[in-house]
Amino acid sequence: MTIDELRTRLVYYMNNDLRLLPRLVAIEVRARQTGNTRCRYDVLLIDEEGGETPVKFPDRGSRLLYVYTLLRPQGYQRRTAEADDCHALRQLYSQLYFKEGADLLKTIASTGFDHFFSQCVAQSRKALREASPLAADFAIDRPQAHGGKVLIPFVARGGNVIIDASLRSNSHNSKNPYTYVSEW
């Protein structure tokens, strides 16, 4: 094996060694600067070197439930998300996507709330795994591990969460005693 081949192989191993990757220290929900019909906000993982890794959610529901969970650091029971005809989810959906909450209700009605919720949580976990191999604590955890509460371990432990001011000013969020906002 030549020296160039050894160097190439070493670079490959170093790039894939999780111990050498910069640690994730924050998560941010930021308003997009460019107009996009899919969503007004990006979810970014921030590492200790200041690098930003966007999380690419495959659908609206997975981003919606992830942001909804970010806004509730102490977690919530699944039935509270479904309460009042999914009122809080519909409000957040309208703010994220500029679409009527009725669209969300149609989607939920087509599969049932439990299936919709489980599917969206699974898709959000997959999106985080694909964004970074170090993002396990940033994913929505199993409710069984937290007394039935849906939560993100990193957020529940007081991790750094940066929420765009336009989401913080949402009337739905200002009434929520669990809204966690941290400035980086």
Salt bridges, closest charged atoms under 4 A:
ASP17 OD2 - ARG19 NH2 2.87
GLU28 OE1 - ARG30 NH2 2.93
ASP42 OD1 - ARG32 NE 2.54
GLU48 OE1 - ARG23 NE 3.59
GLU52 OE2 - ARG30 NH2 2.56
ASP114 OD1 - ARG78 NH1 3.54
ASP137 OD2 - ARG157 NH2 2.54
ASP141 OD2 - HIS146 NE2 2.76
GLU183 OE2 - ARG168 NH1 2.63
